[in-house]
């Protein structure tokens, strides 16, 4: 093995280690019916949002027949980040926001 081959192997291994958690999370979301594009997941990671929290909330909302887009979940999290500590908090915030919008639009 040459030095170049070893260097490429090490770089490839580091890249796999960096992206493996994202791929596993992507697979978990996909198998639960709340598929997320890999690029959306990567952008969440780069922005520093807790992507596992958002995916757990998306899965729960999807199973309760009230799906939300990842953009809505991330936007809501960013607006209320200090009040949201768990997927349940995010789900409650989303539902309250939707109820407020329904109430305001009906008056």
C-alpha positions in Angstrom: 0.0 0.0 0.0 1.2 3.4 -0.9 1.1 6.5 1.2 -1.7 7.9 -1.1 -3.8 4.9 -0.6 -3.5 5.0 3.2 -4.3 8.7 3.2 -7.4 8.2 1.0 -8.5 5.3 3.2 -8.1 7.4 6.4 -10.0 10.4 4.8 -12.8 8.0 3.6 -13.0 6.4 7.1 -13.4 9.9 8.7 -16.1 10.9 6.2 -18.0 7.7 6.9 -17.8 8.3 10.7 -19.0 11.9 10.3 -22.0 10.9 8.1 -23.0 7.5 9.6 -25.2 9.0 12.4 -27.0 11.1 9.8 -27.6 8.0 7.6 -28.9 6.0 10.5 -31.2 8.8 11.5 -32.4 9.1 7.9 -33.1 5.4 7.8 -35.0 5.6 11.1 -37.2 8.4 9.8 -37.8 6.7 6.5 -38.8 3.4 8.2 -41.2 5.3 10.4 -43.0 7.0 7.6 -41.5 10.4 8.1 -38.8 10.4 5.4 -36.3 13.2 5.4 -34.1 14.1 2.5 -30.4 13.6 3.3 -29.6 17.2 2.3 -32.3 18.6 4.6 -30.8 16.6 7.4 -27.3 17.8 6.7 -28.4 21.4 6.6 -30.1 20.9 10.0 -26.8 19.6 11.4 -24.9 22.6 9.9 -27.4 25.0 11.4 -27.0 23.4 14.8 -30.6 22.4 15.3 -31.2 19.2 17.2 -32.2 17.0 14.2 -33.0 14.0 16.3 -35.6 16.0 18.3 -37.1 17.3 15.1 -37.3 13.8 13.6 -38.8 12.3 16.7 -41.5 15.0 16.6 -42.1 14.5 12.9 -42.5 10.7 13.5 -45.0 11.3 16.3 -47.0 13.9 14.4 -47.1 11.6 11.4 -48.4 8.7 13.4 -51.1 10.9 15.0 -52.3 11.9 11.5 -51.2 15.5 11.8 -48.0 15.6 9.7 -45.8 18.6 9.7 -43.0 19.5 7.3 -39.5 19.6 8.5 -39.4 23.3 7.6 -42.3 24.0 9.9 -40.8 21.9 12.7 -37.4 23.6 12.4 -38.9 27.1 12.1 -41.0 26.5 15.2 -38.1 25.2 17.1 -35.9 28.1 16.2 -38.6 30.6 17.3 -39.2 28.9 20.6 -35.9 27.1 21.2 -35.6 28.0 24.9 -39.1 26.6 25.7 -38.6 23.3 23.8 -36.6 20.6 25.5 -38.3 17.5 24.1 -40.2 16.3 21.1 -43.4 16.5 23.2 -42.7 20.2 23.8 -42.3 20.8 20.1 -45.5 18.9 19.2 -47.5 20.8 21.8 -46.1 24.1 20.4 -47.0 23.1 16.8 -50.5 22.1 17.8 -51.0 25.3 19.8 -49.8 27.4 16.9 -52.1 25.6 14.5 -55.1 26.1 16.9 -54.3 29.8 17.2 -54.2 30.1 13.4 -57.5 28.3 13.0 -59.1 30.6 15.7 -57.7 33.7 14.1 -58.8 32.7 10.6 -62.4 31.9 11.7 -63.0 35.3 13.4 
